Amino acid sequence: MAVLEGGRISGKQFIALAVLTRILAALLEAPTISGTNAGHDVWIAILISTFLTLPWVFLWVQLAKMYPGKTIIQYSMDILGPWFGRLVGLVLIVYFLQQSAHAVRVAADAYVTTIMPETPLIVFIAIMTALSSNCARSGLEVLARAADIVFPLVMFLLVLILVLPIGTADPLNLLPVAAYGWQPIFEASLSSFAIFGELIVMTMLFPYLDEAKEANRLAVTTVLLAGFLFTVFSIVVALVFGPAMGSLIFPAFSLSRSIEFAFVVERVEVIPLVAWTLGAGVKQTVFLWAAMLGIAQLFNLSEMKSLAYPVGALVASFSVWLFSTIFDALQFYTAAEFGPLAIIATYVISLVLYIGALIRRSVRSSRGEEARP
C-alpha cells in the first residue's frame, strides 16, 4: 500500500492543530450559540457540552489504539466491510468538506461585513482557499509547523480580546442564573455538543503522532483547553453586553469595539480579524487535508497531492452554494440545522464503529484466533 502521508507531528503540534480548528467557533459561535435563548447563561451550556464530549474522545482514542496506524476512514472499512465502510467514509469526507467550506465562508464574510464591504466575497474565498490548498498539498508536517507558529499568536490575540474590554464589564450581567429556565440551557448544550463533534478530525491525526501512547492525554487536553476558552469567552461577552449579547453577529468584533482606550489605538477591530484569519486558515486547511487523505484512502489512490486543488475548488464551491448569506453561515451551527448532521457524522458513527470493533474482536476470540482487531 502506498504511503499517502509520511509526515509526523509532535504532541504540542497535535494540540495546536486541534485547538486552532475550534478557535473559529469560539470567536463566532460559542459566546452566543445561535438559535437558542440561553442568553447570558450560555457559558453553562458550553461547560456542560465540554464534559459531555470527553467520553467520545476516550472512544476515539480507544479506536485508534485498536487499529494503530490507521485513520477512521481505513478502520471503518476493516470493521464494517468494504461497502458499508466506504459509505461511512464518504459521509465523513463530506463532513470534512463541509467544515472546511464553512470555515472559509465565515472568515470571508467577516471581512466583507466588518471592514471591506465593497470587496466581492469570492475574492476572499478564492485567496484563502488557494493558500489552504497549497498548504495541504505540502503535507501534514508543513501544516503542523505552521500551526505551531500560529497557535501562540492566536492565543495572545484572544487574551487581548478578553482582557482589554474588562473595564466595561458588569458582574450583574451574569445574574440571575438560569433566568430563562433550564430548557434553553439544555438546547444550547446540545448545539455546543454538536459543534464539539468537529474534533473527530483528531481520528485522522492520531496515526501520525510521534507520541502515540500520549494520544489520550493530548486529546483530553485539547477538549478541556477548547472548552475553557469557549467558557471564558462566553462569560466575558455576557459581562460586557449583558442581555444584548443574543443580538450580536460577531461577538469578538463587538468586544474589540468596546475597548475603552480605542481612541489611542486606531482600528482595534483588526485584532479579532487577524485571529479569525489565522484560525479559519488552519481550520480550513486541516479539514481540507483530512478530506484529501480520506478520498485517497477510500479509493486506494497512490498519492494525494494531486487532489489538493480539485478538493480546494470543491470547498470553495460548497462555501458559496451552502450559504447564501452571512446569517445562513452563522445559523448553520444551530441545533436544528447542524445538530443532527454533526451528531450522526461524528458521535453515532463513532459509537457504531466501536461496537463493531468489539464484536469483531469477540468473534475472533471465540474462534481461537489471535486477539487483534
C-alpha positions in Angstrom: 0.0 0.0 0.0 1.3 3.5 -0.9 2.3 5.8 1.8 -0.1 8.7 1.3 1.1 10.9 4.2 4.6 10.3 5.6 4.6 13.2 8.0 4.8 13.0 11.8 3.7 15.5 14.4 4.6 16.1 18.0 2.1 16.2 20.9 2.5 20.0 21.0 1.7 20.3 17.3 -1.3 18.0 17.7 -2.8 20.2 20.4 -2.1 23.3 18.3 -3.8 21.9 15.2 -6.8 20.5 17.1 -7.4 23.6 19.2 -7.0 26.0 16.3 -9.7 24.1 14.4 -12.0 25.1 17.3 -10.9 28.8 17.6 -13.3 29.9 14.8 -16.3 28.6 16.6 -15.0 30.2 19.8 -14.8 33.6 18.1 -18.0 33.4 16.2 -20.4 31.0 17.8 -19.6 29.9 21.3 -20.3 33.2 23.0 -24.0 33.3 21.9 -24.9 29.9 20.4 -27.2 31.0 17.6 -30.8 29.8 17.6 -31.1 29.4 21.4 -32.4 31.6 24.2 -29.8 30.8 26.8 -28.7 34.4 26.9 -26.0 35.1 29.5 -26.3 31.5 30.7 -24.7 30.2 27.6 -21.4 29.6 29.4 -23.1 26.9 31.5 -24.2 25.2 28.3 -20.6 25.3 26.9 -19.3 23.9 30.2 -21.8 21.0 30.1 -21.0 20.2 26.5 -17.3 20.1 27.2 -17.7 17.3 29.7 -20.3 15.6 27.5 -17.6 15.4 24.8 -15.0 13.7 26.9 -16.4 10.2 26.8 -16.4 10.3 23.0 -12.8 11.5 23.0 -11.9 8.4 25.0 -13.8 6.3 22.4 -11.9 7.9 19.5 -8.6 7.2 21.3 -9.6 3.6 22.0 -10.5 3.0 18.3 -7.1 4.5 17.4 -5.4 2.1 19.8 -7.4 -0.9 18.5 -6.3 0.0 14.9 -2.8 1.5 15.3 -1.5 3.4 12.3 -5.0 3.7 10.7 -7.3 6.6 10.2 -11.1 6.4 10.8 -11.6 6.1 7.1 -9.4 3.0 7.0 -10.7 1.1 10.0 -14.3 1.9 9.0 -13.7 -0.5 6.1 -12.0 -3.0 8.4 -14.9 -3.0 10.8 -17.9 -2.6 8.6 -16.6 -4.2 5.4 -15.7 -2.6 2.1 -19.2 -1.4 1.1 -20.6 -0.1 4.4 -17.2 1.1 5.4 -16.8 3.1 2.3 -20.3 4.6 2.8 -19.3 5.7 6.3 -16.0 7.0 4.9 -17.9 9.0 2.3 -20.2 10.6 5.0 -17.1 11.6 7.0 -15.4 13.1 3.9 -18.5 15.1 3.1 -18.5 16.3 6.7 -14.8 17.4 6.4 -15.5 19.2 3.2 -18.5 21.0 4.8 -16.5 22.1 7.8 -13.7 23.4 5.5 -16.3 25.3 3.4 -17.9 26.8 6.5 -14.6 28.0 7.9 -13.6 29.9 4.7 -17.1 31.3 4.3 -17.5 32.8 7.7 -14.0 34.3 7.6 -14.6 35.8 4.2 -18.0 37.2 5.4 -16.3 38.6 8.4 -14.1 40.7 6.2 -16.9 41.8 3.9 -19.2 42.6 6.8 -16.8 44.5 9.0 -14.1 46.4 7.2 -14.2 45.8 3.4 -17.8 45.8 2.3 -17.0 46.8 -1.3 -14.8 43.8 -2.0 -16.5 40.8 -3.6 -16.9 37.9 -1.2 -15.4 35.5 -3.8 -12.1 37.3 -3.7 -11.5 36.4 0.0 -12.8 32.8 -0.6 -10.5 32.3 -3.5 -7.4 33.7 -1.8 -7.9 31.7 1.4 -8.8 28.5 -0.4 -5.8 28.8 -2.7 -3.5 29.3 0.3 -5.1 26.4 2.2 -4.9 24.0 -0.8 -1.2 24.8 -1.2 -0.5 24.2 2.5 -2.5 21.0 2.5 -0.6 19.8 -0.6 2.7 20.4 1.2 1.7 17.7 3.8 0.9 17.4 7.4 4.4 18.3 8.7 4.3 21.7 7.0 0.7 22.3 8.3 1.8 21.3 11.8 4.8 23.6 11.8 2.6 26.5 10.6 0.1 25.7 13.4 3.0 25.6 15.9 3.8 29.2 14.9 0.3 30.5 14.6 -1.0 29.0 17.9 0.8 31.3 20.4 -0.1 34.3 18.3 -3.8 33.4 18.2 -3.7 32.8 22.0 -2.1 36.2 22.5 -4.8 37.9 20.4 -7.5 36.0 22.3 -6.1 37.2 25.6 -6.2 40.8 24.3 -9.8 40.4 23.1 -10.8 39.1 26.5 -8.8 41.3 28.8 -8.9 44.8 27.2 -12.7 45.3 27.4 -12.8 44.2 31.0 -13.3 47.8 32.1 -16.8 47.9 30.7 -17.8 44.6 32.3 -20.6 44.4 34.8 -20.8 41.3 37.1 -24.5 41.8 37.5 -24.9 40.8 33.8 -24.4 37.2 34.8 -27.4 37.3 37.1 -29.8 35.7 37.6 -28.6 32.2 36.8 -31.0 30.2 34.6 -33.0 33.4 34.0 -35.0 31.7 31.2 -35.1 28.3 32.8 -33.0 25.2 32.1 -34.6 24.3 28.8 -32.7 26.9 26.8 -29.5 25.9 28.5 -30.2 22.3 27.6 -30.8 23.2 24.0 -27.7 25.3 23.9 -25.7 22.4 25.4 -26.9 20.1 22.6 -25.8 22.7 20.0 -22.4 23.2 21.6 -22.0 19.4 21.9 -22.7 19.0 18.2 -20.1 21.7 17.4 -17.5 19.8 19.5 -18.0 16.9 17.1 -15.6 18.8 14.8 -12.9 17.3 16.9 -13.5 13.9 15.2 -10.8 15.2 12.8 -8.4 14.0 15.5 -9.1 10.5 14.3 -7.3 11.5 11.1 -4.3 12.8 13.1 -3.8 10.1 15.6 -1.8 7.7 13.2 0.8 10.4 12.7 1.5 11.2 16.3 5.2 10.8 17.4 3.8 10.1 20.9 1.1 7.5 20.1 1.0 6.4 23.8 0.1 10.0 24.8 -3.0 10.2 22.5 -5.4 10.0 25.4 -3.8 12.8 27.3 -3.4 15.0 24.3 -7.0 14.6 23.2 -8.4 15.3 26.7 -6.1 18.4 26.9 -7.4 19.6 23.6 -11.1 19.3 24.7 -10.5 20.9 28.1 -8.5 23.8 26.7 -11.1 24.4 23.9 -13.9 24.2 26.5 -12.0 26.6 28.8 -11.5 29.1 26.1 -15.2 28.9 25.0 -16.4 29.2 28.5 -14.3 32.2 29.4 -15.1 33.9 26.1 -18.8 33.5 26.7 -18.5 34.9 30.3 -16.7 38.0 29.1 -19.2 38.6 26.3 -22.0 38.3 28.9 -20.2 40.6 31.4 -19.8 43.3 28.7 -23.0 43.1 26.8 -25.5 41.5 29.2 -29.0 41.0 27.7 -27.8 42.4 24.3 -25.4 39.5 23.6 -28.0 37.5 21.8 -28.2 40.2 19.1 -24.5 40.2 18.3 -23.4 39.0 14.9 -19.7 38.9 15.6 -19.1 38.9 19.4 -15.4 39.2 19.1 -15.6 42.2 16.8 -18.1 43.8 19.2 -15.7 43.2 22.1 -12.9 44.9 20.3 -15.0 48.0 19.7 -15.9 48.2 23.4 -12.3 48.7 24.4 -12.2 52.0 26.3 -8.9 53.3 25.0 -9.8 52.6 21.4 -9.2 56.3 20.7 -5.5 55.8 21.4 -5.0 52.7 19.2 -6.8 53.0 15.9 -8.5 50.1 14.2 -8.6 47.9 17.3 -11.1 45.6 15.4 -8.1 44.3 13.4 -7.3 42.1 16.5 -10.2 39.7 16.1 -9.9 39.9 12.3 -6.3 38.6 12.5 -7.5 35.9 14.9 -10.3 35.0 12.6 -8.0 34.8 9.6 -5.4 32.6 11.3 -8.0 30.3 13.0 -10.1 30.0 9.9 -7.0 29.3 7.7 -5.8 26.5 9.9 -9.3 25.0 10.3 -9.9 25.1 6.6 -6.6 23.6 5.8 -6.9 20.8 8.4 -10.3 19.7 7.2 -9.2 20.1 3.5 -6.2 17.9 4.2 -8.4 15.3 6.1 -10.8 15.2 3.1 -7.9 14.7 0.7 -6.4 11.9 2.8 -9.8 10.3 3.2 -10.6 10.4 -0.5 -7.2 8.9 -1.3 -7.7 6.1 1.3 -11.3 5.4 0.3 -10.4 4.9 -3.4 -6.9 3.3 -2.8 -5.1 6.1 -4.7 -1.3 6.0 -4.9 -0.9 9.7 -3.9 -2.9 12.6 -2.6 -1.1 15.7 -3.6 -2.9 16.0 -6.9 -6.2 16.2 -5.0 -5.3 19.5 -3.3 -6.5 22.0 -5.8 -9.6 20.0 -7.1 -10.7 19.5 -3.5 -10.0 23.1 -2.7 -12.2 24.1 -5.7 -14.9 21.9 -4.3 -14.6 23.5 -0.8 -14.8 27.0 -2.4 -17.9 25.9 -4.4 -19.5 24.5 -1.2 -18.8 27.7 0.7 -20.9 29.7 -1.9 -23.5 27.1 -2.6 -24.4 26.0 1.0 -24.6 29.5 2.5 -26.4 32.4 0.7 -25.7 35.0 3.3 -23.6 35.5 6.5 -26.7 34.8 8.5 -27.1 31.4 6.8 -23.4 30.6 7.7 -23.9 31.7 11.4 -27.3 29.8 11.7 -25.6 26.7 10.3 -24.4 25.9 13.8 -27.9 25.8 15.3 -29.1 22.6 16.9 -31.9 22.2 14.3 -29.7 22.5 11.2 -26.2 21.4 12.2 -27.0 19.2 15.2 -28.5 16.1 13.5 -25.8 16.1 10.8 -22.9 16.5 13.3 -24.2 14.0 15.8 -24.7 11.4 13.1 -21.5 12.1 11.3 -19.4 12.2 14.5 -20.9 10.6 17.6 -23.3 8.0 16.1 -20.8 6.7 13.5 -18.1 6.5 16.2 -20.3 4.5 18.5 -21.3 2.1 15.7 -17.6 1.6 14.8 -16.6 1.0 18.4 -19.4 -1.6 19.0 -18.5 -3.2 15.6 -14.8 -3.4 16.6 -15.7 -5.0 20.0 -18.0 -7.6 18.2 -15.2 -8.4 15.7 -12.7 -8.9 18.5 -15.1 -11.0 20.5 -15.8 -13.2 17.4 -12.1 -13.6 16.8 -11.5 -14.6 20.4 -14.3 -17.1 20.3 -12.8 -18.7 17.2 -9.5 -19.0 19.0 -7.8 -16.6 16.6 -5.2 -14.0 17.7 -6.9 -11.3 19.7 -6.4 -8.5 17.3 -8.9 -6.1 15.6 
